[in-house]
C-alpha cells in the first residue's frame, strides 16, 4: 500500500520540527519526506493543503466497557470513536466485568481490538487495583494508605506506574456535583474540592517517601494544580492529566439538570478552570485525556440524582482543545501535541512517535481551521452522552494512519 500526503505541515515537538512537505508512506513505513514527491502508480494521494501531520495521539484514559457492559459501548464502537476523534492509541480502564485483573481479559481485549479496522487503533489495557487482593471488587480509589504503599512499590519494581482516581470517599458519599454556591442553591448533595486534594496530598507524600512514580487522573481543582506544581518543584516523579470538560465547563452548567453535566470529579468553578489553564500552560499538567465514559440513553435519561457519572469525549477533544486552548493562545499547537501524544507515551514508557524516513507511520492528521457543529447523532461511539451537542468548534481530526491502515474521518 502506498500513501502520499501532499503539502502536509509536519510538526514534531521533540525535534522542534515545523515544516511543510510531502510524505510518502509505503506498506506502513515512511519512505520519503521531501518538498515535492511525484506519485507513481497505485498511490493513494491526499492533498492536505497545510493540514497538520503530527505524531499519533494517544488517549490514556478511556472506558471501552467491554467485557460486561456492551450496552454502553463495545471495543468495536469505542475504537471507531477513537479513530474518528484522531487517536491512534487508547489506554482502556479496568472497570469492566470481569475487571482487567487477569491475563485472559487482557488477551480478549487485545484480540478484539485487532479485528477493528484491521488493528488501526492500538489498545493498552490498564490493570485493576482490587479490594482485598481478591480480584473481585474494584476500588476506584485506593483509600488504605498501606495498600497504596504496597501497590506503588510493586508497580515500581515492574517499571510501571500507579494511576489514581483521587477521592476521599468519606467526604463525597452521595455527592453528585461540586460543593459551592450552585450546589447549595440547587439543593444537590455536594462533592467538595478538598476530597480530591487530600488524596493527592497523601499520595504525593507516599511517592516522596518511597521514591516511586505516581499519576493523578483527571484533576479538577485549583488546589490540586497547586499541590502538584509544588511537588514538581521538589523534582518528584509526579504527573497528572486533565479532561476537556474540566477546562471548559463550570458547575453553572448543572443548573440545567442535564445529566450529561454529571461527572466525577464534578464540574468545578471558573477559578478552577483558570488554574487548570495556567497549569496546562506552565507544564504542571502533563496530559489532556478524555475520561471517555459512555452510558446508554436510558441510563442517563433519569433524574439527576439517579444518573451515572460520566460523558463521552473521544470525538470532541481535538475541537475543544483547539477552540478553548490553542485559539485563545493558552497553548501553542506544539504544546497540545506534547500533551496528547508525547507526554502520555513517556508516562507509560511507550516509544515516542517519530515522523522520519524509515520509521513506522503512526500519524494524526488535523484540520486546524475546520469549523463544525457537534452532532452526537453522528458519533461513531455507541453512546451519545455529551454536554457539547450543538456546540460550534474549530479544529477537527482529518484522519489517522497506523499499522499500515489509513482512516479518513
C-alpha positions, 0 to 999 in steps of 0.5 A: 500500500502506498500513501502520499500526503501532499503539502502536509505541515509536519510538526514534531515537538521533540525535534522542534520540527515545523515544516511543510512537505510531502510524505510518502508512506509505503506498506506502513513505513515512511519512505520519503519526506521531501518538498515535492514527491511525484506519485507513481502508480497505485498511490493513494494521494491526499492533498492536505493543503497545510493540514497538520501531520503530527505524531499519533495521539494517544488517549490514556484514559478511556472506558471501552466497557467491554467485557460486561457492559456492551450496552454502553459501548463495545471495543468495536464502537469505542475504537471507531470513536477513537479513530474518528476523534484522531487517536491512534492509541487508547489506554482502556480502564479496568472497570469492566466485568470481569475487571482487567485483573487477569491475563485472559481479559487482557488477551480478549481485549487485545484480540478484539481490538485487532479485528477493528479496522484491521488493528488501526487503533492500538489498545493498552489495557490498564490493570485493576487495583482490587479490594482485598487482593481478591480480584473481585471488587474494584476500588476506584480509589485506593483509600488504605494508605498501606495498600497504596504503599504496597501497590506503588512499590510493586508497580515500581519494581515492574517499571510501571506506574500507579494511576489514581482516581483521587477521592476521599470517599468519606467526604463525597458519599452521595455527592453528585456535583461540586460543593459551592454556591450552585450546589447549595442553591440547587439543593444537590448533595455536594462533592467538595474540592478538598476530597480530591486534594487530600488524596493527592496530598497523601499520595504525593507524600507516599511517592516522596517517601518511597521514591516511586512514580505516581499519576493523578487522573483527571484533576479538577481543582485549583488546589490540586494544580497547586499541590502538584506544581509544588511537588514538581518543584521538589523534582518528584516523579509526579504527573497528572492529566486533565479532561476537556470538560474540566477546562471548559465547563463550570458547575453553572452548567448543572443548573440545567439538570442535564445529566450529561453535566454529571461527572466525577470529579464534578464540574468545578468553578471558573477559578478552577478552570483558570488554574487548570489553564495556567497549569496546562500552560506552565507544564504542571499538567502533563496530559489532556485525556478524555475520561471517555465514559459512555452510558446508554440513553436510558441510563442517563435519561433519569433524574439527576440524582439517579444518573451515572457519572460520566460523558463521552469525549473521544470525538470532541477533544481535538475541537475543544482543545483547539477552540478553548486552548490553542485559539485563545493562545493558552497553548501553542499547537506544539504544546497540545501535541506534547500533551496528547501524544508525547507526554502520555507515551513517556508516562507509560514508557511507550516509544515516542512517535517519530515522523522520519524516513524509515520509521513506522507511520503512526500519524494524526492528521488535523484540520486546524481551521475546520469549523463544525457543529457537534452532532452526537447523532453522528458519533461513531461511539455507541453512546451519545452522552455529551454536554457539547451537542450543538456546540460550534468548534474549530479544529477537527481530526482529518484522519489517522494512519497506523499499522499500515491502515489509513482512516479518513474521518 
